[in-house]
Amino acid sequence: MAKKGGSRHIKAIAAPRLWPIQRKSKVFVAKSMPGPHSLETSIPLLVLLRDLLKEVKTIREAKKVIKAKKVLVDGKAVVDEKRPVGLMDVISLPSYGKCYRMTVDRKGRLKPIEIPKEEENLKVVKVVKKVTVGKDRFGLTFHDGSYLELGSEFPVRVGDSILISIPDRKVVELLPFSVGSICFVFSGSSSGVIGKIIKIEPSSLKRRSI
């Protein structure tokens, strides 16, 4: 009989370029399950714990920690060890007393950075789609696949970013894509660079930045 369903792993050598893992020391590596981020822009939670954060030494140990609900992603406990983790996600490890935010390095690879406790409940999301859902209300789709409805009192456009609180997802601050704003580039030759926008050209709206 033909095989049904997708594979649960991929060859390490063929893993997405965003994964900063050793590709020649292992044959296979866990594959992200469908979730808020695509396979090309995320990394499985258990691979993050073992290979990037190095808080555990083996996949078995990583699974044990995750199943015990000792890992929070965006403020919520996760039990799926292959849950995709991507850009700007917040990973909290209460048992270890550490919090991390997912960013990218200068080579465009995913890179978790440790953040202070006071930033644990904050997350930046970029607006990638905006639709009208009713009178004076519109729906926003963000880069991490999440969705939020807001009223017309929030003048948000596609390309803007929003600072939200997690896990309740309340708007804290609007971060417009405009001249003078601070941005973080997460793709291309300038990935990992933080700078100030000094000029916006029509092609700039298509560039990947938050």
Secondary structure, DSSP 8 states (H G I E B T S, - for coil): ----S--SEEEGGGS-TT----SSS-SEEE---SSSS-GGGEEEHHHIIIIIS-S-SSHHHHHHHHHTT--EETTEE---TT-EEETT-EEEETTTTEEEEEEE-TTS-EEEEE--GGGTTEEEEEEEEEEEEETTEEEEEETTS-EEEEETTS---TT-EEEEETTT--EEEEE--STT-EEEB-SSTTTT-EEE-----GGGGGS-B-
